[in-house]
Amino acid sequence: MQDTADQNQETSLAMKFSISKDKLVEGVNHVMKAVSSRTTIPILTGIKINAGLDGITLTGSDSDVSIKAYIPLEEDDEEYVSIEKPGSIVLQARVFSDIVKKLPSDTVNIEADSRLITRITSGSSEFNLNGLDPEEYPRLPQIEEENIITIKTDLLKHLIRQTVFAVSTSETRPVLTGVNWNIQNGKLDCVATDSHRLASRSVAVESAENATYRNIVIPGKSLNELSKILDDNSGEAVSIVITESQILFKAKNLQFFSRLLDGNYPDTDRLIPNESKTDIVISTKGFLQAIDRASLLAKEERNNVVKFRTLSGEVEISSQSPELGRVFENVQAEEIKGEELKISFSAKYMMDALSKVDSQDIRISFTGAMRPFLIRPVGDDGILMLILPVRTY
Amino acid sequence: MQDTADQNQETSLAMKFSISKDKLVEGVNHVMKAVSSRTTIPILTGIKINAGLDGITLTGSDSDVSIKAYIPLEEDDEEYVSIEKPGSIVLQARVFSDIVKKLPSDTVNIEADSRLITRITSGSSEFNLNGLDPEEYPRLPQIEEENIITIKTDLLKHLIRQTVFAVSTSETRPVLTGVNWNIQNGKLDCVATDSHRLASRSVAVESAENATYRNIVIPGKSLNELSKILDDNSGEAVSIVITESQILFKAKNLQFFSRLLDGNYPDTDRLIPNESKTDIVISTKGFLQAIDRASLLAKEERNNVVKFRTLSGEVEISSQSPELGRVFENVQAEEIKGEELKISFSAKYMMDALSKVDSQDIRISFTGAMRPFLIRPVGDDGILMLILPVRTY
C-alpha cells in the first residue's frame, strides 16, 4: 500500500536544461579536481549542478578546496545552454563524470524531478540517476570583493611551480605544508620551505595602493590543483581576493576557493646567508643532467646524496654505492670564484630546484661545506633557492 | 696487507667496445621486458652483454621468458658498434638501463676488466659499475631450427591481441593461463578461455608440408610481452621454432624465448553451440559504446552485469544499481532473426571481445538465455568469440 501511495504521489519538474556535451565535460573535469573520494561528508562526493537564468554553475568541494565552473548560455556567438526550468541537483561525482564523457550526442538534456530523480538523455541513451538534495550542499563562503589583486595567468602558474615543490610533506609543522605569500607595495613575495631547502619568488602584481597582506599561507596541495585547472595558453589575468581564512582565485568562468593555513609562518630571511666564500656560474641544463646521472648510483641509499667539488675551471660531481659502483663527471663552469670547496647535497633537492629555472645559467653561492647555499638564476633576481648540505666529506 | 696485495694484483681487460647510444638504449629496452625485479635468481637481475666479433648481444631473462637483442657492427651503411676486445659481462639491469638512457653523448664506451669492474664512459661522464660473472648467467636453450613456421609480424600481433585477453588470470588451472596453439596443414588455430568466455582465431602460416603441432600452450604473459617488442610497422615476417618445452620467435635482431605450459589443454570445440535460436547483426562500435555506457551503473556491483533484450528491429541494453540509478539504451540492429530473447552478461567480457574486432558489424548467435552465445565479426570467418551468460532474468 505504501508503494502504491508513493507512486501516485505527484512528482513535479525541479530543473530542466540542455547543454553542449563538450562544455559540460570541460566544467565537470574542472570541478572534479576538488572532489575527494575520501571525504567524510557524504554530500561532498557529489557535484552540485545549478541551472540559473544566465547559465549553469557546477560546484565541487572537499571542504579545503572548492571549485565553481560556469557555463554561460552563450559565448562568442555560440549557444551552449538552454534553460527550461531553473533549479539545482547534486549528483554522484564519479559516476556523473564517467557518464557525461561517454554520452553519444553533442547535446545533453538534464532534468530533475521533485524526488531528486535526474534524467540524463543524449541520443538514444537514457540515464535515471538518484540525485542528492542540493539544500544539503554546503554554501561556499561569501567573499567581499574589495582589494582585488590581479596577476597574469602564466605568471601565476610559473610562481606556483617555482615555489610549491619546496613545501613540507610532513604534518609535523602544518604551516610548512603551505606557501607563504606576503603582499606589499604592489609586490608579491612567495616562500616555501620544508626546513631542508627553500624556494622563493617575488613578482609585481596589480593591487590597490595600500593593499598589504602578511602571513597568508596557502596549502601547497591547493596551489597544485589551481595550477592544473588554469588554462596554459590564457593571456588573461586571474583576480585574487584574500580574507582572513580563505583565498579566492577568479579566472574566466572559474572560481577556485582555498582555505588558508593557520599559524605563523617562520621568518625565513634569517636563513639566507649574506656573505659567500665560493661562487660558481654554470650551465643550468649541463649541471642538472650531470646531477641526474650521478644520482643514479645514489638512489639505492635512502638519502640520494651526491658529492660536489670545485676543480680548476670545472666542478666534479660524484657518487658511489658499495653495491653498484661509482660515477664521476666533470662539468665546465662559466666562472669559479673564491675558496676551493667540497660539499655534499641531496641530488633530488638540487634537481627539484634546477628544473624550475628557465635561465641558461645559474649562480651558486656557498659559504662553506656546512652552511646552506644559494641558487639564483643568472639574469632573474626574483628567484632565490636555498639548499642545506649533508655532512659526508 | 691483504688490501695492498689485492690492489697490486694485475687486472686485465676482459671486454671493450663502443656503441651507438640510441641502438644500445633500444636493445636494453627490449631485453628489460624479460627482466623481473622479483626473481629469486640473483644473476637474472642483470642484463648479459656479449661483445662478439660480429656485434653486441644483450640478454634478459626471468627464466620463463628470455629475450636476446642483437646490435650488428653496421647496418644500412651506418656503423653502430666497434669491438676492441670481445668478451662478456653481466650488469644490474635496472641501473644499467637508467644510466644508458641518460648518457650525454651519442657514443658509449664500455670496458670490463678481469675483476668484473665495468667502466662506462660517454662525453665527460664516467661510471664504474660492479659487474656480475657472465659464467653464472644461465645458457639459453639451444633450439634446433628445423620446421620453421613463418608469419607476418602484424598478423602475429593481431592474433595475439584477439585471443590473449581471454586467458585465465587464476592459477587454479594453470593450463588456462596460456593460449592454445595447434598447427596443421599450414593453418594455425589459437584458442584462449578462462571458462567464462572464449576467443579463437585461425590464420594461414607458412610451414613445412607435414608440420603438425598439437597442444602447444604459450603463457598469456609471454605473448603480451612478445607483442610489445615486435615492431608495429614492420612488414617483415617472424620465424617460429617449437620444441617440446620451448617456443622461439625470431624477428630482425631479436630472439624471444618462452617456456610452454605443461598439461593438456581442454577440448574447447564441444563448448561451441552448433545451432542458434536468435541471431542478430549489429554495428560493432554502436553496440560496444552502448554496453560501455550501461556498464557505468553496473560497475559498483562486483559482477558488472548488463541486461539485453531484443525488440522490434532494435535491441535494448540496460542496467541498474539500487544506489546510483538506472540506464536504458536502444541500439538499431541491422538484422534480428529467430526467437525473442532476454539475456544478461558481463559488460566487461562483451567489451573485451568487441574491442578486438575490426569489422564494422558483428553477428551474435544465441541459443537461449542460459546457453553460451557466439560473437563473429561479419566478413571474417577466422575469428570466433564465446561468452557465457549470467542468470538474472
Interface residues (C-beta under 8 A of the other chain):
Chain A: Q92 V95 D98 I99 K102 L103 P104 I117 T118 S124 S125 E126 F127 N128 L129 N130 Q289 A290 D292 R293 L296 L297 E323 L324 G325 R326 V327 F328 E329 N330 V331
Chain B: Q92 V95 D98 I99 K102 L103 P104 I117 T118 S124 S125 E126 F127 N128 L129 N130 Q289 A290 D292 R293 L296 L297 E323 L324 G325 R326 V327 F328 E329 N330 V331
